[in-house]
Every structure is written in structure tokens, then in C-alpha cells.
Amino acid sequence: LADSIYFHNGTTLTVNLYTPSVLTWSERNITVTQTTGFPVSDTSTLTVTGSAGGSWTMRLRIPSWTSGATVSVNGTAQNIATSPGTYASLTRTWASGDTVTVRLPMRLVLQAANDNPNVAAVTYGPVVLSGNYGDTAFSTLPALEPASVARTTTSALAFTATADGATVNLGPFYNAHGHNYTVYWNTSSSSNAGYRLFNAASGMVLGIQNMSTADGGLALQWGDTGTADHNWQLVPDGTSVRLRNLNSNKVLGVDKMSTADNARVLQWADNGTADHRWTILDNGDGTHKIRNDNSSKMLGILNGSTAQGAQAVQDPDNGSADNNWRFVPTGTRRIQNLRSGLLLGVQNMSTADGGLVIQWDDNGTADHLWTALLDPDGYFRLRNSNSGKVLGVEGGATGNGARVVQWADDGTADHKWRLRYGSSGYFRIQCANGGRVLGVNGASTARGAQVVIWDDNGTNDHLWRFI
């Protein structure tokens, strides 16, 4: 299919590719001339000439990467379905000279790597973009600022972006000749890529003694002072995770791989030992047990202490409160839906009360950025960076399908949320008002679909990760 522009039978012409071309449909004595600047332009025009009379169907491919495609005939928009990943069917009685115009809007999208959500390629419509580094050699992936990617002209696929603090030119990967280039980028911010782990007994967070970056640095609890050693990244490892400290880049483990009660928990280089793997167990109330895969014991605090600086240890599963932990995202983050891969945002970047919360492409706009504000009861509010308003539910409703909106931070219960772990680094986001979880209307994968609350019924549109 990829190398064929047109297909036809007795009554149907299928347009499969958009490229300048001329088709002679000899069976009907029809000529179709396609003119286009695709993919530099998003518009293609097909002109039908010859013995075009009679009714037949033109099928137009609508690629999966587009949204909002339009089809016009002789300048008049047609009321036909243009769903991404399908063919739009245009059935009519034709006349010689009829002109069909197809517009396939393109957008910048970050396409995350399958094995690392913080590594991504940048695409524009169907085109993978590469960064032009000339003769410059690099040994690590450049750190891209996603919001900085911008097209510089409408006459070419030319873009600029900021990576590693400097401007870099981007263009189609298929044109990457005679220079060093990259198609993959580091898209994480080390200061904003993780979670704080709050102990349910003490209210303190898990950190590393004296902010050590050395192997063997002891894990302890401390006040939530905002230091980088309090920031932990979840690295999925099968059904388990590794907890990577973003200050040291080391992972949480147990002293000498001990399986004993009260063995000290510490950080160590990520060398693959079993004590570096942990299983997160959802308690159903916003707290979690974190079980070591090597010992089957729980992450806790020595003797259940609530004192600042108390040592983190592994503990039997004895029901003590210090074995329970809350996850709270650190910093300003994007929130990505597992089912669709799209981000939580606000319709039309509204700053008004009641602005509808939807899912959208990762195009770098400020309405995709959210900051968790912790409340004393363990819940948090999610404040939108664009509007300064918080995530809530329309009218404070609690029923299935109630629309999620932004609203002034006035303290109502529908503005309070907590995380409940799902799998592979994704969480359910549960509302304090009624206990339903954040999802997408109809489990849609469409750009612009409304975000709603729903019963926690296990569908993957209820799973989100903070990136």
C-alpha cells in the first residue's frame, strides 16, 4: 500500500498517497490530476477531468497522525466523516473540472521511546525531525525543551528549538545528510521528573542522609524541604519498579542485600541486584506499601519513629503506619494518559472558571503543565500553570461522567486528589469528593476528548503518568 498512489475499480477511486501525480482511469475515460506541496503544505488538490459524469466514489486516506481533516469540493466543505486512520468517502455525481481539496492539519508531537518515557523523537505530521549538529560530536542525548520547538517558515519544513541551552535547527530526518544529527532527545527535567514519598506515620519524605551521592548513602525521613534527594523516579522493571534518586542517580536498595528485619535501606549503583526491585501495593486509600522483591519486607522507618532523620529500614508487613507511603509528583509536570498517549490540558488554553479539561497532543503549551499542592490531609490540588486555577469537577458533581474543569482554588472537596498506583509507572488520580477516578469520556483516544470522573473499573484510560 505504501508505494501506491491510487487504486480503482468500477465505481470507486481510492487516493492512498498525497504526491504530485496524474492518474488516467481509462475504464471511465477520467483523468485525475493531483497538485500538492505535501508534506511542506498540509493541502492537496485533485482535479477531475474527462468523461466525469455519473455517480462514483472517491475515497481519500485520512492518516492516523492528523486531526480535524477537511474535504471540500469546488470550495464547499463536505459533511463527511474524516476520522484519523480511515478513508473518507465522497460519493457524488461528478462533472469535468470538479476540484477536491483535502486538508490534513499537522502538528508537533513528542513520540516517547517504548523503553524510556523521558526519551522522545519529535514528529511533525508524518515527518520525523532530526537536529542538525554540523560537525559537533556528542556522547549523550541533547536535553530538549519541548515548548521551544517552532516552525520558522511555511515554505519548508524548517524548525528551531532549544536543547542543552542552545539553539538547534531541525529538519526532516530524510534530509539528514552530511552532518551529525540526532532524532532522539532527552525530554525530562531532572528536577521535575520524580515523586516525593511521604510517610503516612510521620508526614515526612524519603531522602538520603546529607544529600549524599555515594554508594551506601543511607535513606532516612526528613521534612519536605525541597532538596533534590527527596525526588524519586519510578523506573518500571517488569511488574516491579526501581526507585531512582534524582540527586544521585542511584537506586534504593537494602544493605548487603539483607533479608533481615530492620536491615537498613540505602542507595546504590543500579547494578541489577534483586534488592533494588520493589513492588508497589495500593492500599486503596491513597497510601501504598512498598515491598522489597528480595526480602518480601516493607519499606518502613526504624521502630516506627516519627522523628526527623530516622533511618529507613525494611520491616515485616505488620500493619504499622510507617509501612505506608503516599506518592506526590514533584514540580511542574505534564500528565499523560496511558490509553491515548495524550496530555491533560484545558480547552483553547482557557483561563476562565469552568474551562473544560481535555486531552491533547504534547505541543508544549502552558495549559499542559500542572503542579501538585499538598494539603495536610494527604490529598493535593493540581494547579494549572496557564490559568492558576485548579483541577475540579463541574458543579462539584460525584456521578459517573461528570466533566472535569478548572476552577478558582476555593477549597471545595472536588479540588482534592490523590494518587493510587496502577502499573508500569502509571497512577489512578482519585477525587476526594466521591472517590471516582480521572478518565476520558468513552475511553476515547481522540485529541480534544473530554476528561471526566468515573468508577474505578480498571480501564486503561484511568491510568496517568506524570512526565
N, C-alpha and C positions, 0 to 999 in steps of 0.2 A: 504493500500500500504506500509506503513512504516514497517510492520513486515514481508514482503515477499521479499525473495532474488531474486527469478526467477518467470517468467511467460512464458508459451509457448503454441503455437497452432501448426497447421500442418506445417507451413513454417517459423515461427518466434519464436525466443527465446529472451525474454526481461530480461536484467540484471538490477535489480532495486536497489540492495544494494551491497556494497563492503565489504565483510567479508569472511574469510576463509571458504570454503564450497565445497561440491561435489553434483552436480546435475546428476541424471540418467534420461535421456529423453528416456524412454522406447519405445515410438512410433517410434523413429528413430534409436534406438539402439546406442545412443550417450551418452558419459559421458563428463561433463564439470567440470573441477577442478579449483577452484579459490584460488590463494595464494596471500596474501596481508598483509601488516603491517598497513593498514589504521585504524585510521586517523593519526598515527605517521608518516607513509610514505604516499606520495601522489600517489603512483603507485600500481596498481593491475594487476595481470596476470591471464588470463583464458586460459587453455589448453583443446583443443577439441580432444577426442579420441573415438575409436569405429568405427562404420559404418558412418563416417562423410561425405561420398561422396554426391555429388549433390549440388544444389544451394539452399540456405536458408539465412535468415536474422538474424543477431544478433543486437538487439537494446540495447544500452548502455546509462544508465542515466547520464546526464551531469548536476550536481546540479547548482542551481542559484548562489551559492556563489563563484564559480570558474570562471576563465577567462583564455583563452589560452589552453584549454584542448586538448590533442593529443591522437590519437588512432593509434597503429602500429600492423601489422600482420607479424609475423616471422622477426621482426626487421625493417620492412619497413613502414614508415609513410603513412597513408591512407589519401587521399584527400576527406574527408567527412566533413559535417557541424557538428560543436561541440558547438553550441550556448548554453549559460547558460540557465538552466531551460527547456531543451528539452531532447529528446533521440536521440543519434547519431545512424544512421542505417548503418550497414555494411553488404552488400549483396555480396556474392561471392560463388564460387564453393569450398567447403571445402575438406580438406584431414586430415586423422587422424594424430595427432601430431601438427596441426596448433596452434600457440600461439598468443593470442591477449593481447596487453599491453595497459592499459589505464592510462594516467597520468592526474591528476586533481590538478593543482597548487593551493596552499593555501597561504593566506596572512593575515596579521594582519589588522583588521578593527575595528574602533570605531563605535559602534551602539548606536546612541543617543536615550535617552528616549523620548517617544512621547510627554510628557508634559514639558520637560525641556531640551533644546539643550546642556546645559552645564553639564549634567549627562549622562554618557555613560557606556556601557559594552564593553569589549574587546573580540573579537572573532578571532579565527584562523581557517580558513576554516569553517567546520561545528561545531566547538567546542567553547563553551563559556568558557572563562578563569576566574578563581577566584584567588584572592590574599590570600595567606596563612599568617595569623597573629598569629598563635600559640595560646598562652593564652592571648594575648593582646586584651583588650576590647577597642572599640572606639564608640563614640556617634555621630560622623559626618562622612560623606564620605571622604575617603582619597583623597587628591589632586594629581592626576596622571600627570606625564609629558609624554604625548603620544609618543614623539620621543624616549623615553628611553626604551620602551618595546622591548626586544630582546630574541630570542630563544637561549638557551645555549648549546643544544646538538641535534644531529639528531636522536638519539636513543630513545628519549622520548619527550613528549610534556611538556617540562620544559622551563620556561621563567623567566627573571628578569625584573624589572622596578624600576623606582624611583617614590615614592609617599610620600608626606609630607617631602621631602628632604632626605628620607632614602630608602635603597634598600629593595624590597619586592619580594618574589618568587611567581610566578603564575603557575597554572596548570589547567587541565580540571576541570570544575565545578563538573562533575560526580565523581571525585575522592576526593571531599572535605569532608573528614570525620575526626573527632577527633580534629579539630582545629577551631578557629574563622576565618571567611573568609568574603570577600565581592566580589560581581560580578559587583557592580556599583561603579563608580568613579566620582569625581568632575574633569572635564576636562577643566574648564575655568581658566583663569588668571585674577584676579580682576583688575589688572592694564591695561589689554588689551582687556576687554570684551565689551566695550561700544563705544559710539559715542560722539563726540563733536557737540553741536548745535550752529552754527554760525548765528547771527542775520544779516539779509540782509541789514538793515539800518546802523548799526554801525560796522559790521565786527567783533564784539566781541562775546565771547562764554557765554553760560549759566552756572552759577556756584552758589555756596552757600556762603553767607557772612561769612568771616573769616574761611572758611572751616569747619563750624560748623557741628557736628554730632547729634545735638539735635533736637527733635521735635520743629517745628516752625522756624528753620533756614531759613532766607529769601533768596529767589532766586534773583539773580542780573546778570548783564552782566559785563564781565571783559576781559582784554587782554588774549590772548591764551598763558598762561604761563606754561601750562603742569601740573598743580596741579590736584590731584585726584578728587576734587569736580567738575571738568569740564567734568567728564566722566559719561555718562548716558547709562544705559542698557534699551533696549526695551523689555518689558515683555508682550507678547500678552495676551489680555483679550477679547475674542470674536473678534469682528471687531475693537475693540479699543486696546490701549496699556496703560500700566503703565510705567512711566519714573522713573527708579530706579537710585538713585545717588550711584555710586560705592565707594564713600568715606564714606558715612554714612549708606548705605543700606536702606535709607528711600526713599519714593516716592514723586513725585511732586504733589502738591495739591493747594487748594485755601483757604486762611484764613477764618476759621469758615464756610466753605462750602458756602461762599457768592456767590450770582448770580449777584452782582452789578458791574457796570463798574469800572475799576481801582482797584478792590479788589486785595490785594497783593497775589502773588504766593510764596509758601514756600514748605518746605519738612516736611513730617510727616510719622509716622509709617504706614506700609501698612495694614490698618485695614478694607479695603473693601468699604470705602465710595465712592459715585459716583464722587466726585470732584477729585479723584485720577485717573480717567479714561480719556484718551484723544484720539481723533480721528485725524489721520494724513491725511491731504488733499494735494495731489500732485498738484502743480501749473503748472506743465509741463515744467518749466524752471530750474529745479534743486532746487527750493525753495519750501517750504511747509508751509501751515497754520496748526497750532496745536490747535484743538478745544476742549475745556473742555466739557465733556459729561454732567456735572451737570448744567452748566450755558449757554452752547452753545456759549460762548465767546472765543476769540482767545488769545493765549499766545502772549504777546507783552511787550513793555517797556514803563514805565510811561512817558506820554507826548511825546512819540517818541524820547526820548533822545538818543544821541549817546555817552554820557559820560560814562567813566569807573565807575562802582559802581551803575549805575542807577537801580532802582527797577524793577523787572519783575512783571507784572500785567496781569489780563485778560482784554481784550479790545473788543469793538464791531468790527464786521467784516466790517471795514470802508475803506479798501483798502490801509491803511498806510503801508509803507515798514517795519516798526518794527514788523508787524504781520507775517513776512515771515522768515523762518529759513532753513538753509542748514544742512544736516547730513554729517559728515565726520568721518570715522572709526578711532578709536584711536589705536596707537601702531601697532605691527606686528601681522597680522591676517591670518587665513585661510578663503577662500571664497568658500562657499558650494552652489551647485546648488539644487534648490528645486525639480526638476523633477527626477534627478538621485541620489541625495544624495552624489555625488562625489565632489571632490575639484578641484579648479583651480590650474594647475601645468604646468610644462614645460617638453616636451617630452625628455625622457632619461636624465633629470636633466641638459640639455644643458646650457652652459654659453655663447653661441655664439649669435651674432646678428642674428635675424631670427629664433631663436629656437621656434618651434611650441608650442602654448599654447593649452593644452588639459585638459580633466577632468580625475581624477584618485582617487583611494582609499585614505583614510586618513591613510597613513602609516608612517607619521612623518618626511618625507624628507623635506629639507630646501627649495626646489623649490615650496612648497605649501604655503610658507609664503610671505605675501605682506604687504607693508607699504604705507599708503597714504601720499603723499607730496603735501601740499596745495599750490595752485597758487593764485596770487592776484585777478584773475577774478572769483574766486569761484570754478573753476574746480580743480581737483587734479590728480597727476600721481600716479600710483601704481608700486612701486619698488619691484622687486623680491629679496628675501633675499639670494638666492643661487648665482645669477648671477650679482646682482647690476644693472641689466637693467630694463627697464620699459615696462609696457603693451602697445602695439600698434597694428596697423593694417598693414598687409603686403602691402608694397608699398604705404602706405597712402590711400588705396582704400576706397571708401564710399559705394560700392554696396552690396546688399544682398549676403551673403555667403562669403564675404571676410574673409580670415583667420586671426585670431588674433595671434600675435607673441610677442616676447620680442625684444627690441632694445635699443641701447645706447640712453641715455636721451639727445636728441639733440634739443628739443623744438618744434617739429612738432605738429600740432593740433591733429593728431590721437593718441597722447600720453596723451591727456587730457580727463578726465572722470568726471561724476557727478552722484550722486545717486538720483533716483526717487522712492518714496515709492510705494510698491505694496500692500502687506498684510501680516499679521502674522509674522512681523519682517523681511520680505524679501524685497529687493530693485531690481529695474532695474538699470543697470550700463550703462549709456548713453555716447557715444563718442561725443566729441565736433566737430569732423570732419564729418559732415553729419547727425548727430543726431540719428543714429541707435544704437541699444542696444546689449549688450553682450548676446549671446545664444550658443547653442550647435548644430552642424551640424545635420540636420534631426531630431532635438529634441531627439537625441539618449540618452539612459541611459547606454551605454556601456563604460566600462573602456577604456581610450585612445581615445575617440571620440574628434574630432577637435572642438575647440571653434571658433565661428565666430561672425560677426555682422549681424543684421537683423532688418527689420522693427519692430516697437513696436506693435505687433499684438495680444498681450495678452496671448501667450502660456507660460506654466509654466517653460519651460527651460530658459526663460528670467529673472527668479527671482533667486536672490542670497542673502545669508546672510553671515555676517562676524562673524566668531567664533574664 
